[in-house]
Amino acid sequence: LWVVRRLARKAQHPTLPAMAEFKTLVARLDEAEQFLERASAPAPAASPYAPLDALDAAVSALEELTPRVGVFEKRALEKDPDKKVYGPKMAERVLAVAGRLADVAEAADELSDSLAPLRRQRSGERRAEQQREEEEAQAAAQAAARAQAAA
């Protein structure tokens, strides 16, 4: 009996899963905005590359959000009354979120450009560290070979 009631409720509200997904997308967009705020803040001395990590997290979230928000936006822009999925209020909310997403993506692009020198610096440091590790491994291998040859 409870299964029948539950199925009847779902039939009355076919957009409940879409609403839950929409709320999740909005929350994820909020997170992306927070990451961008952290990325634009001055870097703490203990972690000079924290802005890059925050920017990367924001970009990752935006890449995840963009296709799904696009689907919601397409539905909100539907002109055919027979194919409309959302009412006017929901369509307005969806379009507002799509606009926010576009603004956040633009801000991420601008911030990425301004953080490019820091990214190059980190990349150079990583290459230098990798080279040091390779040289140390080579030196250790040569020392082991000499020790084995001497024995």
VENPE-V744199 format. One line per field, one symbol per residue. ss: DSSP state (H for helix, E for strand, L for the rest). psi: psi as a letter, one per 20 degrees, with the letter a starting at -180 (. if undefined). burial: + if it has 16 or more other C-alpha atoms within 10 Angstrom, else -. A space follows every 50 residues. Layout:
ss = ???
psi = ???
burial = ???
This chain:
ss = LHHHHHHHHHHHLLLHHHHHHHHHHHHHHHHHHHHHHHHHLLLLLLLLLH HHHHHHHHHHHHHHHHHHHHHHHHHHLLLLLLLLLLLHHHHHHHHHHHHH HHHHHHHHHHHHHHLHHHHHHHHHHHHHHHHHHHHHHHHHHHHHHHHHHH L
psi = ghgggghgghhhmijghhgggghgggghhggghhghghhiqqpqhhnijh hgggghggggghhhhghghhgggghhjphohhiphqrhgggggghghhgg ggghgghggghgghjghhghghgghggggggggggggggghhhhgghhhh .
burial = ---------------------+--++-+++++++++-+++--------++ ++-++++++-++--++--+--++-++--------++----+--++-++-+ +--++--+--++--+---+------------------------------- -
